[in-house]
Amino acid sequence: MYNDPTSYEETSATAGFAYGILKAVRKGYLSECYRETGLRAMYAVIQKIDEQGRVQGVSYGTRMGRTLDFYKEIPVCPMPYGQSMTLLMLAESLHHFPPIINGKE
């Protein structure tokens, strides 16, 4: 695995991982010990939702490239799939918190 500190953090992938982890924990495919990992990813994605409700930090369509710079030069903008993955993640998150009714849990 290669980590490049000059690369941005891509939000839609994080939303997808959070959704998958949280759903797998809920369905019993993963141990409960992974719930915290899913929640941490979810909180990171929530930080990328702007005041207008758009998910920031999503890469424009990504095709195969031959260099790291190819990927770094792909525009970053609020793409529909980033919004969709975030919506799936948020919907799944509702299963992981007790309902709040009239301000009480």
Backbone as CSV, one residue per row, in Angstrom:
resi,resn,N_x,N_y,N_z,CA_x,CA_y,CA_z,C_x,C_y,C_z
1,MET,0.840,-1.168,0.000,0.000,0.000,0.000,0.882,1.227,0.000
2,TYR,0.499,2.204,-0.789,1.266,3.427,-0.882,0.413,4.592,-0.422
3,ASN,0.871,5.345,0.547,0.176,6.539,1.027,0.958,7.752,0.587
4,ASP,0.282,8.644,-0.131,0.909,9.860,-0.625,0.336,11.044,0.141
5,PRO,1.125,11.676,0.993,0.602,12.780,1.803,0.161,13.991,0.978
6,THR,0.521,14.047,-0.311,0.092,15.177,-1.139,-1.227,14.900,-1.854
7,SER,-1.773,13.703,-1.687,-3.059,13.368,-2.289,-4.198,13.755,-1.356
8,TYR,-5.355,14.072,-1.928,-6.514,14.395,-1.102,-7.201,13.111,-0.644
9,GLU,-8.030,13.234,0.376,-8.804,12.102,0.873,-10.129,12.077,0.121
10,GLU,-10.433,10.984,-0.551,-11.626,10.868,-1.392,-12.822,10.453,-0.539
11,THR,-13.882,11.240,-0.582,-15.006,11.066,0.326,-15.953,9.942,-0.062
12,SER,-16.240,9.751,-1.353,-17.246,8.742,-1.716,-16.772,7.335,-1.366
13,ALA,-15.499,7.078,-1.494,-14.978,5.758,-1.111,-15.136,5.545,0.392
14,THR,-14.853,6.574,1.178,-15.013,6.476,2.626,-16.470,6.219,2.989
15,ALA,-17.396,6.915,2.295,-18.830,6.697,2.542,-19.213,5.257,2.207
16,GLY,-18.685,4.732,1.121,-18.975,3.358,0.737,-18.451,2.358,1.741
17,PHE,-17.236,2.582,2.233,-16.678,1.691,3.249,-17.495,1.764,4.538
18,ALA,-17.845,2.984,4.950,-18.636,3.147,6.166,-19.968,2.418,6.037
19,TYR,-20.644,2.612,4.915,-21.921,1.942,4.674,-21.759,0.423,4.740
20,GLY,-20.778,-0.105,4.033,-20.579,-1.544,3.992,-20.241,-2.131,5.347
21,ILE,-19.375,-1.459,6.082,-18.981,-1.953,7.405,-20.169,-1.933,8.356
22,LEU,-20.882,-0.803,8.394,-22.008,-0.700,9.318,-23.115,-1.704,8.984
23,LYS,-23.393,-1.877,7.704,-24.433,-2.836,7.327,-23.992,-4.270,7.650
24,ALA,-22.732,-4.577,7.393,-22.224,-5.921,7.682,-22.261,-6.213,9.177
25,VAL,-21.977,-5.219,10.005,-22.074,-5.412,11.456,-23.532,-5.664,11.836
26,ARG,-24.436,-4.845,11.312,-25.852,-5.002,11.641,-26.394,-6.362,11.222
27,LYS,-25.974,-6.846,10.068,-26.467,-8.127,9.554,-25.741,-9.327,10.167
28,GLY,-24.693,-9.059,10.946,-23.962,-10.145,11.592,-22.861,-10.751,10.744
29,TYR,-22.522,-10.126,9.615,-21.440,-10.628,8.765,-20.073,-10.254,9.326
30,LEU,-20.036,-9.152,10.071,-18.815,-8.714,10.752,-19.089,-8.633,12.244
31,SER,-18.043,-8.808,13.018,-18.130,-8.698,14.465,-18.491,-7.268,14.871
32,GLU,-19.145,-7.160,16.030,-19.486,-5.848,16.597,-18.249,-4.971,16.787
33,CYS,-17.084,-5.578,16.897,-15.874,-4.781,17.137,-15.560,-3.855,15.959
34,TYR,-16.171,-4.097,14.796,-15.937,-3.242,13.628,-16.871,-2.037,13.569
35,ARG,-17.886,-1.999,14.432,-18.835,-0.883,14.419,-18.113,0.462,14.584
36,GLU,-17.167,0.520,15.507,-16.444,1.778,15.753,-15.704,2.243,14.500
37,THR,-15.137,1.320,13.746,-14.454,1.679,12.497,-15.443,2.299,11.522
38,GLY,-16.610,1.679,11.376,-17.637,2.219,10.488,-18.110,3.588,10.932
39,LEU,-18.283,3.761,12.233,-18.740,5.050,12.752,-17.682,6.135,12.568
40,ARG,-16.424,5.793,12.753,-15.355,6.781,12.541,-15.329,7.241,11.089
41,ALA,-15.499,6.289,10.163,-15.558,6.658,8.741,-16.777,7.532,8.481
42,MET,-17.909,7.182,9.079,-19.128,7.971,8.901,-18.932,9.407,9.379
43,TYR,-18.339,9.579,10.553,-18.111,10.924,11.077,-17.163,11.717,10.177
44,ALA,-16.188,11.054,9.570,-15.280,11.741,8.638,-16.052,12.238,7.418
45,VAL,-16.971,11.428,6.907,-17.777,11.832,5.749,-18.696,12.990,6.120
46,ILE,-19.314,12.923,7.265,-20.225,13.992,7.696,-19.507,15.336,7.715
47,GLN,-18.225,15.327,8.069,-17.443,16.575,8.078,-17.278,17.165,6.678
48,LYS,-17.508,16.367,5.645,-17.348,16.820,4.261,-18.663,17.304,3.641
49,ILE,-19.742,17.316,4.414,-21.021,17.813,3.907,-21.071,19.316,4.173
50,ASP,-21.225,20.096,3.094,-21.208,21.558,3.257,-22.570,22.098,3.689
51,GLU,-22.653,23.420,3.829,-23.856,24.083,4.325,-25.067,23.859,3.419
52,GLN,-24.830,23.603,2.134,-25.915,23.345,1.185,-26.265,21.860,1.085
53,GLY,-25.599,21.018,1.874,-25.869,19.585,1.866,-25.113,18.822,0.801
54,ARG,-24.152,19.460,0.134,-23.349,18.781,-0.891,-22.149,18.110,-0.244
55,VAL,-21.857,16.914,-0.713,-20.706,16.164,-0.205,-19.475,16.585,-1.006
56,GLN,-18.504,17.138,-0.319,-17.279,17.612,-0.954,-16.203,16.530,-0.896
57,GLY,-15.146,16.693,-1.698,-14.017,15.770,-1.676,-14.240,14.516,-2.496
58,VAL,-15.145,14.592,-3.482,-15.439,13.443,-4.335,-14.720,13.645,-5.670
59,SER,-14.047,12.609,-6.136,-13.332,12.733,-7.400,-14.293,12.623,-8.574
60,TYR,-13.983,13.371,-9.614,-14.695,13.246,-10.873,-14.426,11.820,-11.363
61,GLY,-15.162,11.336,-12.326,-14.978,9.959,-12.806,-13.519,9.566,-12.949
62,THR,-13.182,8.399,-12.473,-11.791,7.947,-12.460,-11.609,6.760,-13.387
63,ARG,-10.826,6.954,-14.418,-10.470,5.844,-15.304,-9.037,5.427,-14.998
64,MET,-8.564,4.408,-15.654,-7.209,3.909,-15.408,-6.165,4.936,-15.845
65,GLY,-5.169,5.093,-15.018,-4.052,5.972,-15.337,-2.743,5.259,-15.076
66,ARG,-1.671,5.805,-15.641,-0.365,5.148,-15.512,0.526,5.742,-14.428
67,THR,0.148,6.914,-13.919,0.999,7.571,-12.923,0.155,8.082,-11.758
68,LEU,0.816,8.342,-10.640,0.123,8.931,-9.497,-0.367,10.330,-9.830
69,ASP,0.409,11.070,-10.608,-0.005,12.414,-10.989,-1.295,12.398,-11.801
70,PHE,-1.511,11.362,-12.603,-2.759,11.241,-13.350,-3.945,11.313,-12.388
71,TYR,-3.871,10.575,-11.302,-4.962,10.546,-10.338,-5.077,11.858,-9.569
72,LYS,-3.955,12.469,-9.263,-3.978,13.740,-8.536,-4.589,14.861,-9.356
73,GLU,-4.535,14.748,-10.673,-5.054,15.806,-11.546,-6.537,15.645,-11.870
74,ILE,-7.168,14.586,-11.413,-8.604,14.406,-11.630,-9.342,15.449,-10.788
75,PRO,-10.261,16.188,-11.393,-10.983,17.213,-10.624,-11.748,16.618,-9.435
76,VAL,-11.902,17.433,-8.413,-12.645,17.053,-7.216,-13.877,17.951,-7.163
77,CYS,-15.063,17.334,-7.145,-16.312,18.097,-7.141,-17.438,17.223,-6.592
78,PRO,-18.574,17.818,-6.229,-19.676,17.024,-5.669,-20.393,16.213,-6.745
79,MET,-19.912,15.006,-6.994,-20.486,14.119,-8.013,-21.696,13.363,-7.450
80,PRO,-22.652,12.999,-8.326,-23.852,12.292,-7.857,-23.554,10.995,-7.096
81,TYR,-22.554,10.222,-7.513,-22.292,8.967,-6.802,-21.765,9.219,-5.400
82,GLY,-21.083,10.311,-5.191,-20.635,10.668,-3.844,-21.810,11.019,-2.953
83,GLN,-22.775,11.741,-3.527,-23.983,12.079,-2.780,-24.758,10.795,-2.451
84,SER,-24.844,9.883,-3.432,-25.600,8.638,-3.247,-24.970,7.737,-2.197
85,MET,-23.652,7.584,-2.252,-22.985,6.728,-1.262,-23.168,7.312,0.139
86,THR,-23.126,8.630,0.238,-23.317,9.268,1.535,-24.740,9.059,2.030
87,LEU,-25.709,9.156,1.139,-27.096,8.922,1.530,-27.295,7.485,2.022
88,LEU,-26.716,6.505,1.322,-26.795,5.117,1.785,-26.170,4.972,3.176
89,MET,-25.012,5.593,3.357,-24.325,5.525,4.641,-25.182,6.125,5.751
90,LEU,-25.769,7.298,5.484,-26.596,7.955,6.501,-27.850,7.145,6.812
91,ALA,-28.461,6.549,5.785,-29.633,5.714,6.016,-29.266,4.499,6.880
92,GLU,-28.138,3.887,6.592,-27.692,2.741,7.396,-27.385,3.172,8.819
93,SER,-26.857,4.370,8.993,-26.491,4.822,10.335,-27.707,4.904,11.254
94,LEU,-28.895,5.064,10.681,-30.104,5.132,11.507,-30.342,3.846,12.289
95,HIS,-29.795,2.739,11.806,-29.933,1.454,12.497,-28.973,1.323,13.683
96,HIS,-28.055,2.256,13.818,-27.000,2.119,14.819,-27.135,3.074,15.999
97,PHE,-28.230,3.829,16.014,-28.468,4.769,17.104,-29.905,4.610,17.572
98,PRO,-30.142,4.743,18.865,-31.533,4.639,19.336,-32.351,5.818,18.816
99,PRO,-33.624,5.610,18.537,-34.452,6.714,18.053,-34.643,7.770,19.131
100,ILE,-34.729,9.011,18.724,-34.976,10.114,19.635,-36.394,10.606,19.364
101,ILE,-37.220,10.564,20.395,-38.608,10.986,20.274,-38.832,12.117,21.268
102,ASN,-39.247,13.271,20.754,-39.496,14.445,21.610,-38.277,14.791,22.454
103,GLY,-37.093,14.670,21.857,-35.873,15.035,22.558,-35.386,14.025,23.577
104,LYS,-36.069,12.862,23.674,-35.673,11.826,24.629,-35.354,10.548,23.895
105,GLU,-34.346,9.832,24.386,-33.989,8.537,23.779,-34.881,7.438,24.300
